[in-house]
Amino acid sequence: MTRFQTPPEGISQEALAGLVTEAVQQTLMQHGVLLDAQALVSASVLAGNVAAALPFLPPTQRLAIDSFKGDWTALVSEFFRTMSSGIASDGSAVSDRALERASAKQETARPTAQQIAERAADLQSMLIEDWAGEVAGSTHLEEKLRIPRSTLHRWQRRGEVVALRKGGRKHVFPLAQFVDGRPVPGISDVLAAITSQRLAWFWLSRPSPELDGRIPIEMLRQDMVEDVVRAARTLS
């Protein structure tokens, strides 16, 4: 989706930014935030444009931002320090060299945090417990949900259930995908559209802009299969 394309609800990115800008400015004023007039406008415009940009990003970039586990406050503060230094030094926006210094400084300060852009293609490196919700292995599913191991493995081979690899050859299964001891309808269609198991479950388990902020797996549990499958195919 490009900057000037219109999302399903029919509002442009610029119009959305204006609405958010106005709301932020009113909120700051109502809570007595002490800013001069120009700073108040700048803060509101920045917030409006950042918030409005997110719905227009490609799905993989939105997933990457959702998965970011770093310190947002420090990241934003570093951005503004870099931008202000660039403006003060040459009267222009941030230079490429300044951005490179900021990026290097960020990597030094947080060596274990990946760049946001890398997160989209690197969910494999994240701990399942940090993002997937409640999961269980085949033993638990057999004992608690009465799902035989042979049945579970057959579903897995056919792509009818989300199976997340957890070290070596072991797989765990998100419990939210099961209703009455069976995978909810639509899982196989989603996996056919989003072939990465981790990326598929990451999308299924979080509010989706393509579905007006609803959570796909909850919709599947309510038999709203067509809407979810249609949205998943747009991601592919």
C-alpha positions as CSV (number, residue, x, y, z in Angstrom):
1,M,0.0,0.0,0.0
2,T,1.5,3.3,-1.0
3,R,1.3,6.6,0.8
4,F,-1.7,7.8,-1.2
5,Q,-3.7,4.7,-1.4
6,T,-6.9,4.6,0.6
7,P,-7.6,2.0,3.3
8,P,-10.9,0.1,3.4
9,E,-12.6,2.7,5.6
10,G,-12.1,5.3,2.9
11,I,-9.8,7.8,4.7
12,S,-6.5,9.0,3.3
13,Q,-3.3,9.0,5.3
14,E,-3.2,12.8,5.3
15,A,-6.8,13.1,6.6
16,L,-6.1,10.5,9.3
17,A,-3.0,12.4,10.3
18,G,-5.0,15.6,10.6
19,L,-7.6,13.9,12.9
20,V,-5.0,12.4,15.2
21,T,-3.1,15.7,15.3
22,E,-6.1,17.5,16.4
23,A,-7.0,14.9,19.0
24,V,-3.4,14.9,20.4
25,Q,-3.3,18.7,20.6
26,Q,-6.6,18.8,22.5
27,T,-5.4,16.1,24.9
28,L,-2.1,17.9,25.6
29,M,-4.0,21.1,26.4
30,Q,-6.6,19.4,28.5
31,H,-3.9,17.8,30.7
32,G,-2.0,21.0,31.1
33,V,1.2,19.9,29.4
34,L,3.5,22.9,29.5
35,L,4.6,23.6,25.9
36,D,4.9,26.8,24.0
37,A,2.5,27.2,21.0
38,Q,5.0,26.1,18.4
39,A,6.1,23.1,20.4
40,L,2.5,22.1,21.0
41,V,1.9,22.2,17.3
42,S,5.0,20.2,16.5
43,A,4.3,17.5,19.1
44,S,0.7,17.1,17.8
45,V,1.8,17.0,14.1
46,L,4.5,14.4,14.8
47,A,2.1,12.2,16.8
48,G,-0.5,12.5,14.1
49,N,1.8,11.6,11.3
50,V,3.4,8.6,13.1
51,A,0.0,7.2,14.1
52,A,-1.5,7.7,10.6
53,A,1.5,6.1,8.8
54,L,1.1,2.7,10.5
55,P,-2.1,1.6,8.8
56,F,-0.6,2.4,5.5
57,L,2.6,0.3,6.0
58,P,3.0,-3.1,4.3
59,P,1.8,-6.0,6.5
60,T,5.3,-7.3,7.2
61,Q,6.4,-3.9,8.4
62,R,3.4,-3.6,10.8
63,L,4.2,-7.1,12.1
64,A,7.8,-6.1,12.6
65,I,6.8,-3.0,14.6
66,D,4.3,-5.1,16.7
67,S,7.1,-7.5,17.6
68,F,9.6,-4.9,18.6
69,K,10.6,-5.5,22.3
70,G,13.0,-2.6,22.7
71,D,12.8,0.6,24.6
72,W,10.5,2.9,22.6
73,T,11.1,5.9,24.8
74,A,14.9,5.7,24.4
75,L,14.5,5.0,20.7
76,V,12.3,8.1,20.1
77,S,14.5,10.3,22.4
78,E,17.6,9.2,20.4
79,F,15.8,10.1,17.1
80,F,15.0,13.6,18.3
81,R,18.5,14.2,19.6
82,T,19.9,13.1,16.3
83,M,17.4,15.2,14.3
84,S,18.0,18.3,16.4
85,S,21.8,17.9,16.1
86,G,21.5,17.7,12.3
87,I,19.3,20.8,12.1
88,A,21.6,22.7,14.4
89,S,24.7,21.8,12.5
90,D,23.7,22.5,8.9
91,G,20.1,23.9,9.1
92,S,18.7,20.9,7.3
93,A,17.0,17.6,8.3
94,V,19.0,14.7,9.6
95,S,21.9,13.9,7.4
96,D,22.8,10.3,6.3
97,R,25.9,10.5,8.5
98,A,23.9,11.5,11.6
99,L,21.5,8.7,11.0
100,E,24.3,6.2,10.7
101,R,25.8,7.4,14.0
102,A,22.5,7.1,15.7
103,S,22.0,3.6,14.3
104,A,25.4,2.5,15.5
105,K,24.9,4.1,18.9
106,Q,21.6,2.3,19.3
107,E,23.1,-1.1,18.3
108,T,25.9,-0.5,20.9
109,A,23.4,0.4,23.6
110,R,21.1,-2.6,22.9
111,P,23.2,-5.3,21.3
112,T,20.5,-8.0,21.8
113,A,17.7,-6.0,20.1
114,Q,17.4,-6.5,16.3
115,Q,16.5,-3.7,14.0
116,I,12.8,-3.3,13.4
117,A,13.1,-4.1,9.8
118,E,14.8,-7.4,10.6
119,R,12.1,-8.5,12.9
120,A,9.7,-9.1,10.0
121,A,11.8,-11.9,8.6
122,D,13.2,-13.1,11.9
123,L,10.3,-14.2,14.1
124,Q,12.1,-17.6,14.1
125,S,14.7,-16.1,16.6
126,M,12.1,-15.0,19.1
127,L,11.1,-17.0,22.2
128,I,7.6,-18.5,21.7
129,E,6.7,-17.6,25.2
130,D,7.2,-13.9,24.5
131,W,4.6,-13.6,21.8
132,A,2.5,-16.8,21.0
133,G,0.3,-17.0,24.1
134,E,-0.5,-20.3,25.8
135,V,1.0,-23.2,24.0
136,A,1.3,-26.9,24.8
137,G,3.0,-30.1,23.5
138,S,1.4,-33.3,22.2
139,T,1.4,-34.9,25.7
140,H,-0.6,-32.1,27.2
141,L,-3.1,-32.1,24.3
142,E,-3.6,-35.8,24.5
143,E,-4.1,-35.7,28.3
144,K,-6.2,-32.5,28.6
145,L,-8.0,-32.2,25.2
146,R,-8.1,-35.9,24.4
147,I,-6.4,-35.3,21.0
148,P,-4.4,-38.5,20.1
149,R,-0.9,-37.9,19.0
150,S,-1.5,-39.7,15.7
151,T,-4.4,-37.3,15.0
152,L,-2.4,-34.3,15.9
153,H,0.5,-35.3,13.7
154,R,-1.9,-36.0,10.8
155,W,-3.3,-32.5,11.2
156,Q,0.2,-31.1,11.2
157,R,1.2,-32.9,8.1
158,R,-1.9,-31.7,6.3
159,G,-1.4,-28.1,7.4
160,E,-4.6,-28.1,9.4
161,V,-3.0,-26.9,12.6
162,V,-0.4,-24.3,13.6
163,A,2.7,-26.1,15.0
164,L,5.5,-23.9,16.2
165,R,9.0,-25.4,16.4
166,K,10.6,-25.1,19.8
167,G,14.2,-26.3,19.8
168,G,15.4,-29.3,17.9
169,R,12.4,-31.3,16.5
170,K,9.9,-30.5,19.2
171,H,6.8,-28.6,18.3
172,V,4.2,-26.8,20.5
173,F,0.7,-25.9,19.5
174,P,-1.1,-22.6,20.4
175,L,-4.1,-23.6,22.5
176,A,-6.4,-20.8,21.2
177,Q,-6.7,-22.6,17.8
178,F,-8.6,-25.5,19.3
179,V,-12.3,-25.7,20.0
180,D,-13.9,-29.0,21.3
181,G,-10.7,-30.8,20.6
182,R,-10.3,-29.8,17.0
183,P,-8.6,-26.9,15.1
184,V,-11.0,-24.1,14.3
185,P,-12.2,-24.0,10.7
186,G,-10.1,-21.8,8.5
187,I,-6.7,-22.6,10.0
188,S,-5.6,-24.6,6.9
189,D,-6.7,-21.8,4.6
190,V,-4.7,-19.2,6.6
191,L,-1.6,-21.5,6.5
192,A,-2.0,-21.9,2.8
193,A,-1.9,-18.1,2.4
194,I,0.8,-17.4,5.1
195,T,3.2,-20.3,4.8
196,S,5.4,-19.4,7.7
197,Q,3.9,-21.0,10.8
198,R,5.2,-18.3,13.1
199,L,4.2,-15.4,11.0
200,A,0.8,-17.0,10.5
201,W,0.2,-17.4,14.2
202,F,1.6,-13.9,14.9
203,W,-1.0,-12.5,12.6
204,L,-3.8,-14.7,13.8
205,S,-3.2,-13.8,17.5
206,R,-3.1,-10.0,17.2
207,P,-5.5,-7.2,16.2
208,S,-5.5,-6.9,12.4
209,P,-6.0,-3.6,10.6
210,E,-7.3,-5.6,7.7
211,L,-10.2,-6.8,10.0
212,D,-10.9,-3.4,11.6
213,G,-8.7,-4.2,14.6
214,R,-10.4,-7.6,15.4
215,I,-8.2,-10.6,16.3
216,P,-8.3,-13.2,13.5
217,I,-8.2,-16.3,15.7
218,E,-11.1,-15.0,17.8
219,M,-13.1,-14.5,14.6
220,L,-12.3,-18.1,13.5
221,R,-13.5,-19.3,16.8
222,Q,-16.8,-17.5,16.0
223,D,-17.1,-19.2,12.6
224,M,-16.2,-15.9,10.7
225,V,-14.0,-17.9,8.4
226,E,-14.5,-16.1,5.1
227,D,-13.5,-12.6,6.4
228,V,-10.3,-14.0,8.0
229,V,-9.2,-16.1,5.0
230,R,-9.8,-13.1,2.7
231,A,-7.6,-10.9,4.9
232,A,-4.9,-13.6,5.1
233,R,-4.8,-13.9,1.3
234,T,-4.2,-10.1,1.0
235,L,-1.1,-10.5,3.2
236,S,0.3,-13.2,1.0
